[in-house]
Amino acid sequence: NSGSGYMGVAPNATIVNLKVATADGTTTVSAVIDALGWIVENHTYSGTTIRVLNLAFAADPSIPYGLDPLAFAVEQVWFSGVAVVAAAGNAGATATSMASPAYDPYVISVGASDPVGTRSSSDDVVASFSSSGSAIRFPDVLAPGVSVEGLRNPGSFIDWLYPEGRVGDRFFRGSGTSQSTAVVSGAVALLFSKYPSLTPDGAKYALKRGALKIVNAPAILAGSGVIKLDRSKDAAEKASKNPANYAQAWPVSAPVYVPVTAGGSTVGGSSGTVDPYAGSPFVARRWTSAGWTGDIAETDYWLARRWTGASWDGRRWTDAGWTAGAWASAFWGEDVAPDALTAP
């Protein structure tokens, strides 16, 4: 805060940063999965208790979640007692699925709302870029995602690329479901702080139960509506007392490779393992450099279930993945009308 007038959603929460990408966002899925494995192994290490995982990125959902190694990895984080909050994606209302891993039914998937310049949530609308889901899996909740101000990282890639996003010397403005995901992650942290025995399943139930529905917006776009913590408290308290009553029971993902159709062509073979993502690159999203500092060891956290980096070399974020989409100027700058935002 420092007298600036800004306060985070959960100002007393401690943040643990795991570096999985370079300054410009280049990474591999194996690096992300390694980080998820580290969380499973170390979320209660040396007095540090990690309760919420913020995943403000999105991958192309080219295969069912049950065959997606990234979905399998986030499920292991969820089952370890850490709530996973994932961005639905910025593909707009014409999308036929949310991004991975948000399309996994266990996690808390987040779409973006547009407050339309007012303080009240009653007139909020779904942001034009917020990804639609499918008939069986759509965003769980929404949170503000248009022209959201956050801390600026001076000299970072995005700060250099889009100086128009700067707000004074300390802040930076951006739009997207990544911003919405951060808001919801803070809200979940507050619920866990108030109700320590609350489980990830219980937190998800409470958020959906207390959400404010958006008028005339279909669930496939808006889910349960915009989060409202004051309306979620009773549900959270109830779920914290009887966690078994609110446990999810979806089919779990399989930690194996199988032949699938991906990227417009069939991949597979008569023997050996295959990369289900061959030819299907990551859909790039914003990775703020300030959130990714320090080093991460390449320890084999997943043991026999771990996927090596060699298996994922074809699934990098490359320069081509960052052109006119993820870093589109419409997402980083002055306040803009919802229809001015183009999907990456």
ABEGO torsion letter per residue (X at the ends): XGGAGBBBABAABBBBBBBABBAAGBBBAAAAAAAAAAAAAAAABGGBBBABBBBBBBBBBABBAAABAAAAAAAAAAAAGBBBBBBAEAAEAABABBBOAAABAABBBBBBBBAGGBABAAABBBBAABBBBBAABBBABBBBABGBBBBBBBGBAAAAABAAABBEAABBBBBEAAAAAAAAAAAAAAAAAABAABBAAAAAAAAAAABBBBBGBBAAAAEAEBBBAAAAAAAAAAAAABAAAABBABBBBBABBBBBBBGGBBBEBABEBBBAABGBBBBBBBBBAAABBEBBBABBAAEAABBBAAAAAAABBBAAAABGBAABAAABEBBBBAAABBBX
